[in-house]
Amino acid sequence: MNHVRARQRRPTMADVAREAGVALRTVSRYVNGDDTVGPDFAERIRAAIDSLDFKVDERARQLRSGRTGTIGAAVRNISEAHPVLSAIEATARAAGLMVVAMSTEDDERLERDAVRSMSGRRMDGIIIEPIAENHGYLQAEIDSGLPVVAFDRPATGVDVDTVLTDNPGGIAQAFEHLYRRGHRRIAYIGDDERIYTGHVRAMAFRTCAAAAGAPHDGLVHPGPVDQSRIAAALASVRHDPDPVTAVITGNASTTVAAIRALGEDFGAVALVGFDDFPLADLLRPGLTVVAQGDEEIGRTAFELFRSRLEHPDRPIERVVVPTRLIIRGSGEIPLYP
């Protein structure tokens, strides 16, 4: 569905003062950390801030204090372990823009803090890899004209431009590849289903197995990317009275943990991983993967951001980038060696 965003005025400290029934300078003292503001006034101001979804203008506060509350860190390559960020950074640099990146560690609170900090500093826009269950806290910023683009996972509770991987298509590629080679007992070990990609990929696996008439009860193991959990899941499906002959892993971190758990048994079962990663081709056998179009995702996310910046009222776009199966050997291990 296409939506056109309506511009709204950002609430000001004067609005907060009016809502709270206090003097403007009392609100100013409160937001600047003055602990002499009485508890009754402080509570009324807090309630007004929440009601209006007021955001402190960090730039104004910086001018008053002479400090930004941030530290610059110029390191060799923060995007090396995140290929989509690398693509965003390269595309932005070519357009004469700088990227300031913050890690959320899959923590909703850290995500909200990072995004609100960026909004308060009046950055030109935000490209986000969403983790929170609801991003309604961004609505006021979006309404006031802040371009927001989500990638890898959709932002919930708001309508923003989004770039996604074809997760169901990628899982179907992996499943069909193994099925065509005679594998019928195929297990899936993936990320926590509270995360969008973890849920969509696990559901896609169940759908593929059901459509093929293959069993999947007891063979789908989503959960945190934890070495002991993944090792236990592998042991469960491999030592079952009717053991699996093939495994699909749901992301690069899960794949690496599975390879560690297999140890010398790597190559004893067919394995296809979702996501490619450095050195995957140097394993013996080489790791067969479903590769995301990381460069295309990053490039598309930036182009959507730039288009939104230039044309703020254009319809919302949702782009799905296809995956690619890369055959290297681990997914081609025969059913009966």
C-alpha positions in Angstrom: 0.0 0.0 0.0 1.3 3.5 -0.8 1.2 6.2 1.7 1.9 9.9 1.6 3.2 11.3 4.8 1.7 14.4 6.3 4.2 17.0 7.6 3.7 18.0 11.3 5.3 20.6 13.4 7.8 19.3 16.0 6.6 20.0 19.5 8.7 22.6 21.3 9.6 23.4 24.9 6.9 26.0 24.8 4.4 23.3 24.0 5.7 21.2 26.9 5.4 24.1 29.3 1.9 24.8 28.2 0.9 21.1 28.5 2.6 20.8 32.0 1.3 24.2 33.2 4.7 25.4 34.2 7.1 28.2 33.1 9.1 27.8 30.0 12.4 28.3 31.9 11.3 25.5 34.3 11.1 23.1 31.3 14.5 24.4 30.1 16.1 23.7 33.4 14.5 20.2 33.6 15.7 19.1 30.1 19.2 20.4 30.8 19.5 18.2 33.9 18.9 20.8 36.6 18.1 18.7 39.7 16.7 21.7 41.6 13.4 21.4 39.7 10.9 20.2 42.2 9.5 16.6 42.0 6.0 17.8 41.3 7.0 20.0 38.4 9.4 17.3 37.2 6.6 14.7 37.1 4.3 17.1 35.2 7.0 17.9 32.7 7.8 14.2 32.2 4.2 13.5 31.5 3.9 16.4 29.1 7.1 15.2 27.2 5.7 11.7 26.9 2.3 12.9 25.8 3.7 15.2 23.1 6.6 12.9 22.2 8.9 15.9 22.6 12.5 15.5 21.5 15.3 17.7 22.9 17.1 19.6 20.2 20.6 18.3 20.8 22.2 20.9 18.6 20.8 23.7 20.7 21.9 22.0 23.9 25.4 21.5 22.4 25.7 25.2 21.6 24.8 26.0 25.2 27.1 23.5 26.8 29.9 23.4 24.3 29.8 19.6 24.4 28.1 17.1 22.1 27.9 14.0 24.3 29.5 12.0 21.5 33.0 10.7 20.8 34.5 10.3 17.4 36.2 7.0 16.6 38.0 6.7 13.3 38.9 3.0 13.0 40.3 0.9 10.1 37.1 -0.7 8.9 33.9 -0.8 11.1 31.9 -2.1 8.1 34.2 -5.1 7.4 32.0 -7.5 9.3 28.8 -6.0 8.0 28.7 -6.1 4.1 25.5 -4.2 3.8 26.9 -1.3 5.9 30.0 -1.5 3.8 27.9 -1.0 0.6 25.9 1.8 2.2 29.1 3.6 3.2 30.7 3.2 -0.2 27.5 4.5 -2.0 27.2 7.4 0.4 30.9 8.3 0.0 30.5 8.4 -3.7 27.6 10.9 -3.2 29.7 13.1 -1.0 27.9 12.0 2.3 29.4 10.6 5.5 27.9 7.7 7.4 27.9 7.7 11.3 27.2 4.1 12.4 26.0 2.8 15.8 25.6 -0.8 16.9 22.4 -1.9 18.6 23.6 -5.4 19.5 20.0 -6.7 18.9 18.9 -4.8 21.9 15.7 -2.7 21.7 16.8 -0.2 24.3 20.1 0.4 22.5 18.3 0.8 19.2 15.9 3.4 20.6 18.8 5.3 22.2 20.8 5.2 19.0 18.0 6.4 16.8 16.8 9.1 19.2 20.4 10.3 19.5 20.7 10.5 15.7 17.3 12.3 15.5 18.2 14.8 18.1 21.4 15.7 16.3 19.3 16.4 13.2 21.1 14.0 10.9 19.8 14.1 7.3 18.2 10.7 7.7 18.5 7.3 9.2 19.1 3.9 7.6 18.1 1.2 10.2 18.4 -2.5 10.6 15.3 -2.9 12.9 15.2 -5.0 16.0 12.4 -3.4 18.2 8.9 -4.9 18.2 7.4 -1.5 17.5 9.0 1.6 15.9 6.1 3.9 16.6 8.5 6.1 18.5 9.8 7.2 15.1 6.5 8.4 13.8 6.9 12.0 15.0 10.3 12.2 13.4 9.0 10.7 10.2 6.0 13.1 10.1 8.4 16.1 10.6 10.3 15.0 7.5 13.1 12.7 8.7 13.9 10.2 5.9 14.0 6.6 7.4 14.9 3.5 5.5 14.8 0.0 6.9 16.8 -2.9 5.6 17.0 -6.7 6.3 13.8 -6.5 8.5 10.7 -4.2 8.2 10.1 -1.5 10.8 6.9 -2.2 12.6 4.3 0.4 13.5 5.5 2.9 10.9 5.4 3.1 7.1 9.0 3.6 5.8 10.9 2.6 2.7 12.3 -0.9 3.1 14.8 -3.3 1.5 14.5 -7.0 2.2 16.1 -10.2 1.2 14.0 -12.8 -0.5 14.1 -15.0 2.6 11.4 -17.5 1.6 13.0 -17.8 -1.9 16.5 -18.4 -0.4 15.3 -21.1 2.0 13.4 -22.7 -1.0 16.7 -22.7 -3.0 18.5 -24.5 -0.2 15.7 -27.0 0.5 15.1 -27.9 -3.1 18.9 -28.3 -3.7 19.1 -30.9 -1.0 15.9 -32.6 -1.9 16.9 -33.1 -5.5 19.9 -34.9 -4.2 17.8 -37.4 -2.4 17.8 -36.0 1.1 14.4 -36.4 2.9 15.5 -36.0 6.5 16.5 -32.3 6.5 16.9 -30.2 9.6 16.8 -26.5 10.0 18.8 -24.7 12.7 18.2 -20.9 12.8 18.0 -17.7 14.7 15.5 -16.7 17.4 12.0 -16.4 15.9 11.3 -13.2 17.7 13.6 -11.7 15.0 11.9 -11.1 11.7 14.5 -13.0 9.6 14.6 -15.9 12.1 10.8 -16.2 12.0 10.4 -15.9 8.2 13.2 -18.4 7.4 11.9 -21.0 9.9 8.4 -20.7 8.5 9.7 -20.9 4.9 11.5 -24.2 5.8 8.3 -25.6 7.4 6.4 -24.6 4.2 8.9 -26.2 1.9 9.0 -29.5 3.9 5.2 -29.7 4.1 4.9 -29.0 0.3 7.4 -31.8 -0.4 5.8 -34.2 2.0 9.0 -34.3 4.0 8.9 -34.5 7.9 9.7 -31.5 9.9 8.4 -32.2 13.4 11.4 -32.1 15.7 13.6 -31.0 12.9 13.2 -27.2 13.2 15.4 -25.6 15.9 15.2 -21.8 16.1 16.7 -19.9 19.0 19.5 -17.7 20.2 22.8 -17.9 18.4 24.5 -19.7 21.2 27.2 -22.3 20.7 25.8 -24.8 23.2 22.3 -24.5 22.0 23.3 -25.1 18.4 25.6 -28.0 19.3 22.7 -29.6 21.3 20.3 -29.1 18.3 22.8 -30.8 15.9 23.3 -33.7 18.3 19.6 -34.1 18.6 18.9 -34.4 14.9 22.0 -36.4 14.1 21.6 -39.0 16.9 17.9 -39.5 16.4 16.9 -43.1 15.7 16.1 -41.8 12.2 18.9 -39.3 11.8 19.0 -36.4 9.4 21.2 -36.5 6.3 21.2 -32.7 5.7 21.0 -29.4 7.6 20.1 -25.9 6.6 21.4 -23.1 8.9 19.6 -19.9 9.1 22.4 -17.3 9.1 26.2 -16.9 9.1 26.6 -16.9 12.8 24.6 -20.1 13.2 26.5 -21.7 10.3 29.9 -21.0 12.0 28.6 -22.4 15.3 27.3 -25.5 13.5 30.7 -26.0 11.8 32.4 -25.7 15.2 30.0 -28.2 16.7 30.6 -30.7 13.9 34.4 -30.4 14.2 36.0 -33.4 12.5 32.5 -34.5 11.4 32.1 -31.5 9.1 31.2 -33.1 5.8 29.5 -36.1 7.4 26.1 -34.5 6.6 25.2 -32.2 3.8 25.1 -28.6 4.9 23.7 -25.4 3.2 24.1 -22.1 5.1 22.0 -18.9 4.7 24.5 -16.0 4.2 28.0 -16.1 2.8 31.0 -15.1 4.8 34.8 -14.8 4.4 36.8 -18.1 4.2 33.6 -20.2 3.5 35.3 -21.2 0.3 38.4 -22.4 2.1 36.7 -25.0 4.2 37.0 -28.7 3.1 34.5 -29.3 1.6 33.8 -25.7 0.6 30.6 -24.3 2.2 27.5 -24.2 -0.1 25.5 -21.1 0.8 22.5 -19.1 -0.1 24.1 -15.6 -0.6 22.2 -12.4 0.0 22.8 -9.6 -2.4 24.5 -7.5 0.2 25.9 -4.9 -2.1 22.5 -4.5 -3.9 20.7 -4.2 -0.5 23.1 -1.5 0.7 23.1 0.4 -2.5 19.3 0.2 -2.8 18.8 1.4 0.8 20.9 4.4 0.2 19.2 5.2 -3.1 15.8 5.0 -1.3 17.1 7.3 1.4 18.4 9.9 -1.2 15.2 9.7 -3.2 13.1 10.3 0.0 15.4 13.2 0.9 14.7 14.8 -2.5 11.1 13.8 -2.8 9.7 13.5 0.7 6.1 13.0 -0.4 6.6 10.2 -2.9 4.9 6.8 -2.3 6.6 4.4 0.2 8.6 1.7 -1.6 9.4 -1.9 -0.6 12.2 -3.7 -2.5 12.9 -7.4 -2.3 16.4 -8.5 -3.4 16.8 -12.0 -4.7 19.3 -14.5 -3.2 21.8 -16.7 -5.1 22.8 -20.3 -4.4 26.6 -20.8 -4.4 27.6 -24.4 -4.8 31.0 -25.3 -3.2 30.7 -28.9 -2.0 29.1 -29.1 1.5 25.6 -29.1 0.1 26.4 -31.7 -2.5 27.5 -34.5 -0.1 25.6 -37.6 -1.3 22.9 -39.2 0.6 24.9 -42.4 0.9 28.7 -41.7 0.9 
